[in-house]
Amino acid sequence: MKLDALAIGAHADDVELGCGGTVALLADLGRKVGILHLTRGEAGTRGTVEERRNEAEVAARALGAATVEFLDFGDGGLRTGQAEEDALIGVLRRLRPELVLGPAPSDRHPDHGRAHRLVADACYYSGLARRGDDQPHRPAAVFSYMQHDPFVPSFVVDVTATWERKLEALAAYQSQLHQQGQERDEPPTKVASEEFRRAVEGRARHYGLVVGAAYGEPFWSRLPLAVADPWRILPGGLR
């Protein structure tokens, strides 16, 4: 399957939280989008590996993703060696996305920062003809979505039209995220708190406000972005 875009997260629910609205928007625009989780969630405080896989598949359907896959790079100590690079390069060459969405360079969870470096390196190495035997492929761009730690965005995607789909995807993660009126007999965690759920919406509303939209998802780019028509990026909303 040839993809247009591939969203990569260290853990199941990272993509949905960080860029779920953008994934759904790309799908609505006719782009073929996939989701790749780099770990199985075996070190998570709540839920099981099987439960998280099932949740991820339900969430991917809600966002309109064409495919969802898992690798096994070690939850709670994500490995970033040559074996992991080769495995990720294999996925990139098989799916051949032009756009990759991944974790930011630095974040509260060490796995997220490790995943950023791994994704950035693999996307580059994937284009080297003498790295492995498969046909080389280097994505045109790698953009990083925001998770816990803030950064100054390079751009913000208006996800107002797909916000409800993002909420539907987050609702699939019964084991990991706060669900109104549904309490689980498991240890409390930050991401399973009602405060965290409110913060997800608050951040989206904030970044939506700065670009004249109801909801926005911020992204970071290592390089400047080319703009063919400045008129098309004028902010909307009240002035």
Secondary structure, DSSP 8 states (H G I E B T S, - for coil): ---SEEEEESSTTHHHHHHHHHHHHHHHTT--EEEEESS--TT-SSS-HHHHHHHHHHHHHHHT-SEEEE--S-TTS---SHHHHHHHHHHHHHH--SEEEE--SS-SSHHHHHHHHHHHHHHHHTT-TTSSSS-----SEEEEE--SS----SEEEE-GGGHHHHHHHHHT-TTTS-BTTB--SS---STTSHHHHHHHHHHHHHHHHHTTSS-EEEEEESS----S-GGGG---S--
